[in-house]
Amino acid sequence: MQIPGYVDGLFLFREAKLLARHGHEFVVVACQRRGLPRFEVVGGIPVYRVPSFMVPRISYQIPNIFQLLSTIVNVTRKHHVDLLDFWGQIYLTSLPILVKDIVRLPMSVSIAGLPGVNWFYGSRIIDLVGLLHSFSLTILILTQANAIRSEYSSLTDFLTRFGAGGKTNTIGRAVDTTMFRQDAKKRMEKRKELSVDENEVVILFVGRLEVVKGIKYLIQAATELLREYKYLRFIFVGDGFLREEYEGKVADGQKVMFLGQRSDVNELMNASDIFVLPSLSEGCSAAILEASASSLPVVATRVGGSPEMVLDGRTGICVEPKNVIELTTALRRLIDSPSLRREMGRKGREFVERSFGSMMMTDQVEEYYLSLLRAR
């Protein structure tokens, strides 16, 4: 987990804050990134960071394993920890689960996807390494875990084939519907700040500027649509090693804005009209849920958990990954119909309130953790 201001782990931080209201205490052990201290308390949550090395092209952190294990042991003793939840079996921060006899605590692993199996980065070499990881370390990690948290039901099916179905629980991500919501006054203020005209249609992307997010296909669609519509604006929020390359592919910088990392994503969604996520692979996207909570129609690819969060034809439109024609057609359909945008946005808001509301999801996570403790 990183800290607000950094995309990684932000939803986990919010989840921990919600559970803290129920009287639970959390402590975080994370990889240390440049500029972050080894220890700090954020929002009442102690955060310990372990020295690590960043693989820049894929934003992958490689921690000092020995310091990681030592830190986990010391933290569990100092804070009288009752259970450990390792986030993401694809990260080496989950390796200490293989030596669980040292800490002798219930251990959970939370999974968003299986690289090379149902999640693909878009690079043959990286996806091959991911496949080898899934059929080696992932299997060992799943075997050692006392319980597994899967982010979406189709992933749970894959985990069942891996022999982990008996201890797998499907629990998605929660969305704060009080933070992400429509507000007409704030919408006008943010659009004015961005120099966006009242009649412009704003299409928003939020995510890492990396291969896996399928941005090059969105830029191709944007180039085509900007030739057709004079009242269109594309906004990209996020950062990554491909940002400079993507910016270089855009002819009209005034109609395509790259805003970098932002702390006002909720306000930017409120100021937008359509949300798009053209990923090659995806887990349970917090951005999709936040967009729907903001009453935005969503255009997303049929990958990972996205089809379970975008009700095709009702709360948004699902398209095939890498298919520029489908992506362009879906966006054009929404650009041309304000009434369709409003209807899908309304249904999207209702859907996330019903299925991904923060209190309901918090209760599910709490029961999941308590069941682990009862089974000790």
C-alpha positions as CSV (number, residue, x, y, z in Angstrom):
1,M,0.0,0.0,0.0
2,Q,1.1,3.5,-0.7
3,I,-0.5,6.7,0.6
4,P,-3.1,9.1,-0.8
5,G,-1.3,11.1,-3.4
6,Y,-0.1,7.8,-4.8
7,V,-2.5,5.7,-6.8
8,D,-1.2,2.3,-5.4
9,G,-3.2,1.2,-2.4
10,L,-5.5,4.2,-2.2
11,F,-8.7,2.1,-2.1
12,L,-7.1,-0.1,0.5
13,F,-6.4,2.9,2.7
14,R,-10.0,4.0,2.4
15,E,-11.2,0.5,3.2
16,A,-9.0,0.4,6.3
17,K,-10.3,3.8,7.4
18,L,-13.9,2.5,7.1
19,L,-13.1,-0.6,9.1
20,A,-11.4,1.5,11.7
21,R,-14.8,3.0,12.4
22,H,-15.9,-0.4,13.6
23,G,-13.2,-0.4,16.2
24,H,-10.5,-2.3,14.3
25,E,-6.9,-1.3,14.1
26,F,-4.6,-1.5,11.0
27,V,-0.9,-1.3,10.4
28,V,0.7,-1.3,7.0
29,V,4.0,-2.7,5.7
30,A,4.8,-1.5,2.2
31,C,7.5,-0.9,-0.3
32,Q,9.4,2.4,0.1
33,R,9.3,4.7,-2.9
34,R,11.4,7.7,-3.5
35,G,10.5,10.7,-1.3
36,L,8.6,8.6,1.2
37,P,9.8,8.1,4.8
38,R,10.5,4.7,6.3
39,F,7.8,5.3,8.9
40,E,4.9,7.6,9.3
41,V,1.3,7.7,10.6
42,V,-1.3,8.5,7.9
43,G,-4.9,9.1,8.9
44,G,-4.2,7.3,12.2
45,I,-2.7,4.2,10.4
46,P,1.0,3.4,11.1
47,V,2.9,2.8,7.9
48,Y,6.2,1.0,7.8
49,R,8.2,0.9,4.5
50,V,10.8,-1.5,3.4
51,P,13.7,-0.4,1.0
52,S,12.8,-1.6,-2.6
53,F,13.8,-1.3,-6.2
54,M,11.4,-0.1,-8.9
55,V,11.3,-1.8,-12.3
56,P,10.2,1.4,-14.2
57,R,8.5,0.0,-17.3
58,I,6.0,-2.0,-15.4
59,S,5.9,-0.1,-12.1
60,Y,6.9,-3.3,-10.2
61,Q,8.5,-2.9,-6.7
62,I,11.1,-5.5,-5.7
63,P,11.6,-5.3,-1.9
64,N,14.5,-6.3,0.2
65,I,13.0,-9.7,1.2
66,F,15.1,-10.1,4.3
67,Q,14.2,-6.6,5.6
68,L,10.5,-7.2,4.6
69,L,10.3,-10.4,6.7
70,S,12.1,-8.9,9.6
71,T,9.8,-5.8,9.5
72,I,6.7,-8.0,9.4
73,V,7.9,-10.1,12.4
74,N,8.7,-7.0,14.4
75,V,5.5,-5.2,13.5
76,T,3.3,-8.1,14.4
77,R,4.9,-8.3,17.8
78,K,5.0,-4.6,18.5
79,H,1.3,-4.0,17.5
80,H,-0.1,-7.3,18.7
81,V,-1.4,-8.1,15.2
82,D,-4.1,-10.8,15.0
83,L,-4.0,-11.6,11.3
84,L,-2.0,-10.7,8.1
85,D,-3.5,-9.9,4.8
86,F,-1.1,-9.9,1.8
87,W,-2.3,-7.8,-1.0
88,G,-1.6,-9.2,-4.5
89,Q,0.1,-12.5,-4.9
90,I,1.9,-11.1,-8.0
91,Y,4.1,-8.9,-5.7
92,L,7.1,-10.2,-3.9
93,T,5.7,-8.6,-0.7
94,S,3.5,-11.7,-0.5
95,L,6.5,-14.1,-0.2
96,P,6.6,-14.0,3.6
97,I,3.3,-16.0,3.5
98,L,5.5,-19.0,2.6
99,V,7.1,-18.9,6.1
100,K,4.0,-18.4,8.1
101,D,5.2,-20.7,10.9
102,I,7.5,-17.8,12.0
103,V,4.6,-15.5,12.9
104,R,2.0,-18.2,13.6
105,L,-1.0,-16.0,12.6
106,P,-3.9,-16.5,10.2
107,M,-3.0,-15.3,6.8
108,S,-5.1,-14.1,3.9
109,V,-4.0,-13.2,0.4
110,S,-6.1,-10.8,-1.8
111,I,-6.0,-11.4,-5.5
112,A,-6.9,-9.1,-8.4
113,G,-5.8,-11.4,-11.3
114,L,-3.6,-14.3,-12.4
115,P,-0.8,-13.0,-14.8
116,G,-0.6,-15.1,-17.9
117,V,-3.9,-16.8,-17.1
118,N,-6.6,-14.2,-17.0
119,W,-4.5,-11.1,-16.8
120,F,-2.2,-9.9,-19.5
121,Y,0.1,-6.9,-19.6
122,G,0.5,-6.7,-23.3
123,S,4.1,-7.7,-23.6
124,R,5.1,-11.3,-24.5
125,I,8.1,-11.4,-22.2
126,I,6.2,-9.9,-19.3
127,D,3.2,-12.2,-19.8
128,L,5.4,-15.2,-20.0
129,V,7.1,-14.3,-16.8
130,G,3.6,-13.8,-15.3
131,L,2.5,-17.2,-16.5
132,L,5.5,-18.9,-14.9
133,H,4.8,-16.9,-11.7
134,S,1.2,-18.0,-11.6
135,F,2.1,-21.7,-12.0
136,S,4.9,-21.6,-9.4
137,L,4.9,-19.0,-6.7
138,T,1.2,-18.3,-6.9
139,I,0.3,-21.9,-6.4
140,L,2.6,-22.0,-3.3
141,I,1.1,-18.8,-1.9
142,L,-2.5,-20.1,-2.4
143,T,-1.6,-23.3,-0.7
144,Q,-0.1,-21.6,2.3
145,A,-2.9,-19.0,2.7
146,N,-5.6,-19.7,5.3
147,A,-8.1,-17.8,3.1
148,I,-8.2,-16.0,-0.2
149,R,-10.0,-12.9,-1.2
150,S,-10.9,-12.7,-4.9
151,E,-12.0,-9.4,-6.4
152,Y,-14.6,-10.7,-8.9
153,S,-16.5,-13.9,-9.6
154,S,-14.8,-14.9,-12.9
155,L,-11.5,-14.8,-11.0
156,T,-13.0,-17.0,-8.3
157,D,-13.7,-19.6,-11.1
158,F,-10.0,-19.5,-12.2
159,L,-8.9,-19.9,-8.6
160,T,-11.2,-22.9,-8.2
161,R,-9.4,-24.5,-11.1
162,F,-6.1,-23.9,-9.2
163,G,-7.6,-25.9,-6.4
164,A,-8.3,-23.0,-4.1
165,G,-12.0,-22.8,-4.4
166,G,-12.8,-24.1,-0.9
167,K,-11.1,-21.1,0.8
168,T,-11.9,-18.4,-1.7
169,N,-14.3,-15.5,-1.0
170,T,-15.4,-13.1,-3.6
171,I,-15.3,-9.6,-2.3
172,G,-15.1,-6.6,-4.6
173,R,-13.9,-3.1,-3.9
174,A,-16.0,-0.5,-2.1
175,V,-16.8,2.9,-3.5
176,D,-17.4,6.0,-1.3
177,T,-20.7,7.3,-2.8
178,T,-20.5,10.4,-0.6
179,M,-17.2,11.4,-2.2
180,F,-18.0,10.4,-5.7
181,R,-21.4,11.9,-6.7
182,Q,-22.9,14.6,-8.8
183,D,-22.7,18.2,-7.7
184,A,-23.9,20.8,-10.3
185,K,-22.2,23.8,-8.6
186,K,-18.8,22.1,-8.2
187,R,-19.1,20.7,-11.7
188,M,-19.3,24.3,-13.1
189,E,-16.4,25.4,-10.9
190,K,-14.1,22.6,-12.0
191,R,-15.0,23.0,-15.7
192,K,-14.2,26.7,-15.4
193,E,-10.9,25.9,-13.8
194,L,-10.1,23.5,-16.7
195,S,-11.2,26.1,-19.3
196,V,-13.9,23.7,-20.5
197,D,-16.9,25.3,-22.2
198,E,-20.4,24.5,-20.9
199,N,-21.4,22.7,-24.2
200,E,-18.3,20.6,-24.5
201,V,-18.5,16.9,-23.9
202,V,-15.6,15.7,-21.7
203,I,-14.3,12.2,-21.9
204,L,-12.2,11.1,-18.9
205,F,-9.6,8.4,-18.5
206,V,-8.0,7.7,-15.0
207,G,-5.2,5.2,-14.6
208,R,-1.5,4.4,-15.2
209,L,-0.1,5.5,-18.5
210,E,1.2,2.1,-19.3
211,V,0.7,-0.5,-22.0
212,V,-1.8,-2.6,-20.1
213,K,-4.3,0.3,-19.9
214,G,-4.7,0.3,-23.7
215,I,-4.3,4.0,-24.1
216,K,-2.8,3.9,-27.6
217,Y,-6.2,2.6,-28.8
218,L,-8.0,5.4,-27.0
219,I,-5.7,8.0,-28.6
220,Q,-6.5,6.5,-32.0
221,A,-10.2,6.7,-31.2
222,A,-9.8,10.3,-29.9
223,T,-8.0,11.4,-33.0
224,E,-10.9,10.1,-35.2
225,L,-13.6,11.6,-33.0
226,L,-11.9,15.0,-32.7
227,R,-12.1,15.3,-36.5
228,E,-15.9,14.9,-36.3
229,Y,-16.7,17.0,-33.2
230,K,-15.6,20.5,-32.4
231,Y,-17.2,20.4,-28.9
232,L,-15.2,17.4,-27.5
233,R,-12.5,17.3,-24.9
234,F,-10.4,14.3,-23.7
235,I,-8.8,14.4,-20.3
236,F,-6.1,11.8,-19.2
237,V,-5.4,11.6,-15.4
238,G,-2.5,9.5,-14.2
239,D,1.2,9.1,-14.9
240,G,3.6,6.5,-16.2
241,F,6.7,5.9,-18.3
242,L,4.7,6.2,-21.5
243,R,3.3,9.6,-20.8
244,E,5.7,11.5,-23.0
245,E,5.1,9.1,-25.9
246,Y,1.4,9.4,-25.6
247,E,1.5,13.2,-25.4
248,G,3.6,13.2,-28.6
249,K,0.9,11.4,-30.5
250,V,-1.7,14.1,-29.8
251,A,-1.9,16.8,-32.4
252,D,-4.3,19.2,-30.7
253,G,-3.0,19.7,-27.1
254,Q,-5.9,22.0,-26.3
255,K,-8.5,19.3,-26.9
256,V,-6.5,16.5,-25.2
257,M,-5.2,17.2,-21.7
258,F,-2.7,15.1,-19.7
259,L,-3.1,16.2,-16.1
260,G,-0.8,13.8,-14.5
261,Q,-1.4,12.5,-11.0
262,R,-4.2,14.3,-9.2
263,S,-5.8,14.3,-5.8
264,D,-9.1,15.7,-7.1
265,V,-10.3,12.7,-9.2
266,N,-13.7,12.9,-7.7
267,E,-14.1,16.6,-8.8
268,L,-12.7,15.7,-12.3
269,M,-15.3,12.9,-12.6
270,N,-18.0,15.3,-11.5
271,A,-16.9,17.7,-14.3
272,S,-16.9,15.0,-17.0
273,D,-19.6,13.4,-19.2
274,I,-18.2,10.0,-20.1
275,F,-15.6,7.7,-18.5
276,V,-13.5,5.3,-20.6
277,L,-11.2,2.5,-19.6
278,P,-9.8,0.6,-22.6
279,S,-7.6,-1.8,-20.6
280,L,-6.0,-4.9,-22.1
281,S,-6.5,-6.5,-18.6
282,E,-8.2,-5.3,-15.5
283,G,-9.1,-6.5,-12.0
284,C,-11.9,-4.9,-10.0
285,S,-11.4,-1.3,-11.2
286,A,-11.9,1.3,-8.5
287,A,-12.0,3.9,-11.2
288,I,-15.0,2.3,-12.9
289,L,-16.9,2.1,-9.7
290,E,-16.0,5.8,-8.9
291,A,-17.2,6.9,-12.3
292,S,-20.5,5.1,-12.0
293,A,-20.9,6.6,-8.5
294,S,-20.4,10.0,-10.2
295,S,-23.3,9.1,-12.5
296,L,-21.0,8.8,-15.6
297,P,-21.7,6.3,-18.3
298,V,-18.7,4.0,-18.7
299,V,-17.1,2.6,-21.8
300,A,-14.8,-0.3,-20.8
301,T,-13.3,-3.4,-22.3
302,R,-14.5,-6.9,-21.6
303,V,-11.6,-8.0,-19.5
304,G,-11.2,-9.1,-15.9
305,G,-13.9,-7.8,-13.5
306,S,-15.0,-5.0,-15.8
307,P,-18.0,-6.8,-17.3
308,E,-19.2,-7.4,-13.7
309,M,-19.1,-3.7,-12.9
310,V,-20.3,-2.3,-16.2
311,L,-23.8,-3.6,-17.1
312,D,-23.5,-3.6,-20.9
313,G,-26.2,-1.5,-22.4
314,R,-27.5,-0.3,-19.0
315,T,-24.8,1.5,-17.1
316,G,-22.3,1.7,-19.9
317,I,-21.0,-0.1,-23.0
318,C,-18.5,-3.0,-23.1
319,V,-16.2,-3.4,-26.1
320,E,-13.4,-5.8,-27.1
321,P,-9.9,-4.8,-26.1
322,K,-7.7,-3.4,-28.9
323,N,-10.7,-2.8,-31.1
324,V,-10.5,0.8,-32.1
325,I,-13.6,0.7,-34.2
326,E,-15.8,-0.7,-31.4
327,L,-14.3,1.8,-29.0
328,T,-14.9,4.7,-31.3
329,T,-18.4,3.6,-32.1
330,A,-19.3,3.3,-28.4
331,L,-18.0,6.7,-27.6
332,R,-19.7,8.3,-30.6
333,R,-23.0,6.8,-29.5
334,L,-22.7,8.4,-26.1
335,I,-21.4,11.7,-27.5
336,D,-24.5,11.9,-29.8
337,S,-27.0,11.2,-27.0
338,P,-27.1,13.3,-23.9
339,S,-30.3,11.5,-22.8
340,L,-28.5,8.1,-23.0
341,R,-25.6,9.5,-21.0
342,R,-28.0,10.6,-18.3
343,E,-29.9,7.3,-18.3
344,M,-26.8,5.1,-18.1
345,G,-25.3,7.4,-15.5
346,R,-28.4,7.2,-13.3
347,K,-28.5,3.4,-13.5
348,G,-24.8,3.2,-12.8
349,R,-25.2,5.2,-9.6
350,E,-28.0,3.0,-8.5
351,F,-26.0,-0.1,-9.3
352,V,-22.9,0.8,-7.3
353,E,-25.1,2.0,-4.3
354,R,-26.8,-1.4,-4.4
355,S,-23.8,-3.6,-5.1
356,F,-20.6,-1.8,-4.1
357,G,-21.6,0.7,-1.4
358,S,-18.9,1.3,1.2
359,M,-20.9,0.2,4.3
360,M,-22.1,-3.1,2.7
361,M,-18.6,-4.0,1.4
362,T,-17.1,-3.0,4.7
363,D,-19.4,-5.4,6.4
364,Q,-18.3,-8.2,4.0
365,V,-14.6,-7.6,4.6
366,E,-15.1,-7.4,8.4
367,E,-17.0,-10.8,8.4
368,Y,-14.2,-12.3,6.2
369,Y,-11.5,-11.2,8.7
370,L,-13.6,-12.3,11.7
371,S,-14.2,-15.7,10.1
372,L,-10.4,-16.1,9.9
373,L,-10.0,-15.3,13.6
374,R,-12.8,-17.7,14.6
375,A,-11.1,-20.5,12.7
376,R,-7.8,-20.2,14.6
